[in-house]
């Protein structure tokens, strides 16, 4: 069994991980913004195409891939927040991009779809947790972005839909991640109807973990982030890897993998510091 890990992609470094001021922007992008907060322990990636409801075209996907690959190497991070600018989270595929794809060959369409698949895999396997701040409507590929996040918090006004079927296509590339979240039964209904559903229903079927009033969305997100900031960053990564990998393992493989994980953490710097801090009744260094 092959464990889920971040892929190795041959791509020039874009300077995302630089010495920057608190809350300062990272590398320069056209359609997304990346910024640090909490003394560089939290990064926020914001889709910045509000005029088209943060729809994704090839450049948006490329920029997201570049940003998340850069963030994957920053071991200081406790989490990355993914959100949208304006009233929508993401409307999924850009209409103009779809219009252009209509003239693509089958091979070109496959390559186009593979870029989205690469992005979803990179976010899904980012070493630290990814928190979806679903500030508004998520459609099609936008729901796929929600599905690959470890923690999803939605505004109660948000609406969701697997709208591809209305355009004569299918939520194919996002389906592996969506099925893991909502299961076959809900997918068999929502994929074929393409119906819109509420944040409350998204919570009920497991697509999102909590729902908040729009004016309280940031408060709820901050509460989750503060919980993550009290956890050791390398232990967080180990916990995410457990959740990704153990369900796919046979019993003996899981037995060895989990024992080795625990042993590695116990003798590591964080495990030693955590125990010492507990015995000395003080905060561990990662909370300082």
Order of alpha helices (4+ residues) and beta strands (2+ residues): beta-beta-alpha-beta-beta-alpha-alpha-beta-beta-alpha-beta-beta-alpha-beta-alpha-beta-alpha-alpha-alpha-alpha
